[in-house]
Amino acid sequence: MSGTTQPKPLDGTGWTGKVLAGLILGATLAIGLMGILGLLFHADAQLKTAASQILRWFPGPVWGLLVAFSFLFRSPRQAWLTLVLVNAGVWVLFFLLHGVMA
């Protein structure tokens, strides 16, 4: 008998914490990614340019995917912790890029 423990299987427990993590932190993550893409595309406030149209429609599907994928975490705690860390990385990258490109 080995000393390793089996990982907890995916189940339906904790779905409220997972969906809240996806809704709240998924929104901030999608907006942060939109900001990074906006900086890289040199997007401006002109709504008829291709870059601004891409950025306009980008957050919705990304946010929806993040909410859906938040159910794949084993626990709500893991969902919150992972999404907080990814958010921190994205926003640090955004502010670094904004400082360099300004």
C-alpha positions as CSV (number, residue, x, y, z in Angstrom):
1,M,0.0,0.0,0.0
2,S,1.5,3.3,-1.1
3,G,1.6,6.5,1.1
4,T,0.2,8.7,-1.7
5,T,-3.4,10.0,-1.5
6,Q,-5.8,9.9,-4.3
7,P,-6.8,13.3,-5.8
8,K,-10.3,14.4,-5.0
9,P,-12.6,13.5,-8.0
10,L,-14.5,16.3,-9.7
11,D,-18.0,16.5,-8.3
12,G,-20.8,19.0,-7.9
13,T,-19.8,20.3,-4.5
14,G,-18.8,23.9,-4.0
15,W,-20.3,25.1,-7.3
16,T,-21.5,28.4,-5.9
17,G,-17.9,29.4,-4.9
18,K,-16.6,28.2,-8.2
19,V,-19.2,30.2,-10.2
20,L,-18.6,33.3,-8.2
21,A,-14.9,33.0,-8.7
22,G,-15.5,32.7,-12.5
23,L,-18.0,35.6,-12.5
24,I,-16.0,38.1,-10.4
25,L,-12.4,37.2,-11.2
26,G,-13.2,36.1,-14.7
27,A,-14.5,39.6,-15.5
28,T,-11.4,41.3,-14.1
29,L,-9.2,38.8,-16.0
30,A,-11.1,39.4,-19.3
31,I,-10.8,43.1,-18.9
32,G,-7.1,42.9,-18.1
33,L,-6.5,40.7,-21.2
34,M,-8.5,43.3,-23.2
35,G,-6.2,46.0,-21.9
36,I,-3.1,44.1,-22.8
37,L,-4.4,43.5,-26.3
38,G,-5.4,47.1,-26.6
39,L,-1.9,48.2,-25.8
40,L,-0.3,45.7,-28.2
41,F,-2.7,46.7,-31.0
42,H,-2.3,50.4,-30.3
43,A,-6.0,50.7,-30.2
44,D,-7.7,54.1,-29.9
45,A,-11.2,55.3,-29.3
46,Q,-12.2,55.1,-32.9
47,L,-15.0,52.5,-33.0
48,K,-14.7,51.8,-36.7
49,T,-11.1,50.4,-36.6
50,A,-10.6,46.7,-36.7
51,A,-8.5,46.7,-33.5
52,S,-11.3,48.4,-31.5
53,Q,-13.9,46.1,-32.9
54,I,-11.9,43.0,-31.9
55,L,-11.4,44.5,-28.4
56,R,-15.1,45.4,-28.1
57,W,-16.2,41.8,-28.6
58,F,-13.2,40.1,-26.9
59,P,-14.2,40.1,-23.2
60,G,-17.7,38.5,-23.5
61,P,-16.6,35.1,-24.9
62,V,-13.4,35.1,-22.7
63,W,-15.5,35.8,-19.6
64,G,-18.0,33.0,-20.6
65,L,-15.2,30.5,-21.1
66,L,-13.6,31.5,-17.7
67,V,-16.9,31.0,-15.9
68,A,-17.4,27.6,-17.6
69,F,-13.8,26.5,-16.9
70,S,-14.1,27.5,-13.3
71,F,-16.2,24.4,-12.7
72,L,-13.1,22.3,-13.5
73,F,-11.3,23.3,-10.3
74,R,-11.4,20.7,-7.6
75,S,-12.6,23.2,-4.9
76,P,-13.8,26.8,-4.7
77,R,-10.6,27.7,-2.8
78,Q,-8.5,26.4,-5.7
79,A,-10.6,28.4,-8.2
80,W,-10.3,31.6,-6.2
81,L,-6.6,31.2,-5.6
82,T,-5.7,30.3,-9.1
83,L,-7.8,33.1,-10.6
84,V,-6.4,35.6,-8.2
85,L,-2.8,34.7,-9.1
86,V,-3.6,34.8,-12.9
87,N,-5.3,38.1,-12.4
88,A,-2.3,39.5,-10.6
89,G,0.0,38.4,-13.3
90,V,-2.2,39.8,-16.1
91,W,-2.6,43.2,-14.3
92,V,1.1,43.4,-13.5
93,L,1.9,42.8,-17.2
94,F,-0.7,45.4,-18.2
95,F,0.8,48.1,-16.0
96,L,4.4,47.2,-17.1
97,L,3.4,47.4,-20.7
98,H,1.5,50.6,-20.1
99,G,4.5,52.1,-18.4
100,V,6.9,51.0,-21.2
101,M,4.6,52.0,-24.1
102,A,3.5,55.4,-22.7
